Amino acid sequence: LKRRLPDLRLVDIDNAGDAIDIALIWKVPPGLERFGNLRAILSLGAGVDQLDLDTLPKNVPLARLKDDSLTACMIDYCRLAVLRYHRDFHLYERLSREGGPWRYELPKRTSERCVGILGLGELGGAVAGDLVSAGFQVAGWSRSRKEVAGVRSCIGPEGLEEIAAMSEILINLLPLTPQTENILNRQFFSKMRVGSYLINVGRGRHLAEDDLLWALDEGRLAGATLDVFRTEPLPAGHPFWGDRRILVTPHIAAAGNPETAADYVAENIRRALRGERLLNQVDVSRGY
Ligand SMILES: NC(=O)c1ccc[n+]([C@@H]2O[C@H](COP(=O)([O-])OP(=O)(O)OC[C@H]3O[C@@H](n4cnc5c(N)ncnc54)[C@H](OP(=O)(O)O)[C@@H]3O)[C@@H](O)[C@H]2O)c1
């Protein structure tokens, strides 16, 4: 930030007196409301579910982090996780470890496989575009209807049922809000195609964990790739560890890069100082 904005004075909030223009935060620090001249709050997370939005000073715009490297990283993760199921690598990994037998699964074409994505925002939209380029049938669920080339846009409760019924591989990229908490639950899984796969890269609290185990036991789901958990790190002895149907990754789907993230933060600082709308400004009333 200092390289991009040489005149910027960066201070620790505890030593800031009562005059700062812009707050860069991860969680809401106590006493933020004492800064009467605050022009923007810039969250250094890609989501804002770690913030108690009710405790933020009113009428100060809030933006979350946008970072091209993070988006690229998420695209890689989702492409890899989708292709792993699409080309049966999860099966060959297991057979390799177990000493066979030799099993030949005729590969499907990508155009014969439907991938559903819950959330078609910054990340979900980019992942959808990538999977369309790879030839998959892609459907996405969002609050507002989308026009994305090659993506079937689904909305509302019927849209959610539709996407559950269509998808052989389902990616969750929703933000965590009161409306989306526990959305991946028994009711949802019972609408999914028998033998389908879940990839959860949203937040751990989107998933009702016992319901996932139920869906796997019932054969409704054939496997899950999970990057986020209700408790992180995933505690030792948790039933997800060692379950051969589940791949656990340590909340690594997408990480920010300081260089590219700094470009966005610097641009938002400039915008805030000019009194302009921020990039990736959060609608606090919606919670994302
Ligand atoms: N695992 C990781 O490493 C990692 C890294 C970064 C982010 N994430 C997660 O990814 C999430 C998504 O990030 P993003 O940048 O893509 O968020 P975003 O740009 O805010 O997009 C959110 C999408 O979800 C849709 N949505 C929100 N609430 C909904 C509801 N109640 N019903 C239907 N659709 C709803 C939105 O619909 P509209 O478009 O109609 O508003 C939008 O398409 C983050 O919140 C974070 O939890 C995970």
The ligand as an SDF file (V2000), in Angstrom:
LIG
                    3D

 48 52  0  0  0  0  0  0  0  0999 V2000
  -12.9670  -21.3840    0.4760 N   0  0  0  0  0  0  0  0  0  0  0  0
  -12.3150  -20.2670    0.2420 C   0  0  0  0  0  0  0  0  0  0  0  0
  -11.0770  -20.2570    0.2130 O   0  0  0  0  0  0  0  0  0  0  0  0
  -13.0780  -19.0100   -0.0400 C   0  0  0  0  0  0  0  0  0  0  0  0
  -12.3730  -17.8770   -0.4980 C   0  0  0  0  0  0  0  0  0  0  0  0
  -13.0900  -16.7340   -0.8030 C   0  0  0  0  0  0  0  0  0  0  0  0
  -14.4630  -16.6940   -0.6520 C   0  0  0  0  0  0  0  0  0  0  0  0
  -15.1240  -17.8060   -0.2030 N   0  0  0  0  0  0  0  0  0  0  0  0
  -16.5880  -17.7850   -0.0390 C   0  0  0  0  0  0  0  0  0  0  0  0
  -17.2000  -17.5210   -1.2840 O   0  0  0  0  0  0  0  0  0  0  0  0
  -18.3440  -16.6900   -1.0450 C   0  0  0  0  0  0  0  0  0  0  0  0
  -18.8360  -16.0520   -2.3240 C   0  0  0  0  0  0  0  0  0  0  0  0
  -17.9350  -15.0370   -2.7100 O   0  0  0  0  0  0  0  0  0  0  0  0
  -18.2840  -14.0320   -3.9040 P   0  0  0  0  0  0  0  0  0  0  0  0
  -17.1750  -13.0480   -3.9420 O   0  0  0  0  0  0  0  0  0  0  0  0
  -18.6150  -14.7680   -5.1680 O   0  0  0  0  0  0  0  0  0  0  0  0
  -19.6450  -13.3620   -3.3470 O   0  0  0  0  0  0  0  0  0  0  0  0
  -20.6620  -12.3990   -4.1220 P   0  0  0  0  0  0  0  0  0  0  0  0
  -19.9710  -11.7400   -5.2780 O   0  0  0  0  0  0  0  0  0  0  0  0
  -21.3000  -11.5440   -3.0910 O   0  0  0  0  0  0  0  0  0  0  0  0
  -21.7370  -13.3900   -4.7450 O   0  0  0  0  0  0  0  0  0  0  0  0
  -22.6870  -14.0280   -3.9740 C   0  0  0  0  0  0  0  0  0  0  0  0
  -23.6630  -14.7600   -4.8840 C   0  0  0  0  0  0  0  0  0  0  0  0
  -24.5860  -15.4890   -4.0690 O   0  0  0  0  0  0  0  0  0  0  0  0
  -25.9270  -15.1260   -4.4270 C   0  0  0  0  0  0  0  0  0  0  0  0
  -26.7730  -15.1540   -3.2350 N   0  0  0  0  0  0  0  0  0  0  0  0
  -26.5760  -14.5520   -2.0270 C   0  0  0  0  0  0  0  0  0  0  0  0
  -27.6020  -14.8040   -1.1940 N   0  0  0  0  0  0  0  0  0  0  0  0
  -28.4760  -15.5740   -1.8870 C   0  0  0  0  0  0  0  0  0  0  0  0
  -29.7300  -16.1550   -1.5790 C   0  0  0  0  0  0  0  0  0  0  0  0
  -30.3010  -15.9950   -0.3730 N   0  0  0  0  0  0  0  0  0  0  0  0
  -30.3470  -16.8800   -2.5390 N   0  0  0  0  0  0  0  0  0  0  0  0
  -29.7930  -17.0390   -3.7720 C   0  0  0  0  0  0  0  0  0  0  0  0
  -28.6050  -16.5180   -4.1170 N   0  0  0  0  0  0  0  0  0  0  0  0
  -27.9460  -15.8030   -3.1900 C   0  0  0  0  0  0  0  0  0  0  0  0
  -25.8130  -13.7200   -4.9820 C   0  0  0  0  0  0  0  0  0  0  0  0
  -26.9480  -13.4490   -5.8030 O   0  0  0  0  0  0  0  0  0  0  0  0
  -27.0800  -12.0260   -6.5800 P   0  0  0  0  0  0  0  0  0  0  0  0
  -25.9840  -12.0290   -7.6200 O   0  0  0  0  0  0  0  0  0  0  0  0
  -28.4190  -12.0670   -7.1830 O   0  0  0  0  0  0  0  0  0  0  0  0
  -26.8600  -10.9660   -5.5370 O   0  0  0  0  0  0  0  0  0  0  0  0
  -24.4990  -13.8080   -5.7580 C   0  0  0  0  0  0  0  0  0  0  0  0
  -24.6970  -14.3770   -7.0220 O   0  0  0  0  0  0  0  0  0  0  0  0
  -17.8190  -15.7370    0.0330 C   0  0  0  0  0  0  0  0  0  0  0  0
  -18.8810  -15.1150    0.7290 O   0  0  0  0  0  0  0  0  0  0  0  0
  -17.0330  -16.6680    0.9170 C   0  0  0  0  0  0  0  0  0  0  0  0
  -17.8920  -17.2230    1.8870 O   0  0  0  0  0  0  0  0  0  0  0  0
  -14.4580  -18.9440    0.1030 C   0  0  0  0  0  0  0  0  0  0  0  0
  1  2  1  0
  2  3  2  0
  2  4  1  0
  4  5  1  0
  4 48  2  0
  5  6  2  0
  6  7  1  0
  7  8  2  0
  8  9  1  0
  8 48  1  0
  9 10  1  0
  9 46  1  0
 10 11  1  0
 11 12  1  0
 11 44  1  0
 12 13  1  0
 13 14  1  0
 14 15  2  0
 14 16  1  0
 14 17  1  0
 17 18  1  0
 18 19  2  0
 18 20  1  0
 18 21  1  0
 21 22  1  0
 22 23  1  0
 23 24  1  0
 23 42  1  0
 24 25  1  0
 25 26  1  0
 25 36  1  0
 26 27  1  0
 26 35  1  0
 27 28  2  0
 28 29  1  0
 29 30  1  0
 29 35  2  0
 30 31  1  0
 30 32  2  0
 32 33  1  0
 33 34  2  0
 34 35  1  0
 36 37  1  0
 36 42  1  0
 37 38  1  0
 38 39  2  0
 38 40  1  0
 38 41  1  0
 42 43  1  0
 44 45  1  0
 44 46  1  0
 46 47  1  0
M  CHG  2   8   1  16  -1
M  END
$$$$
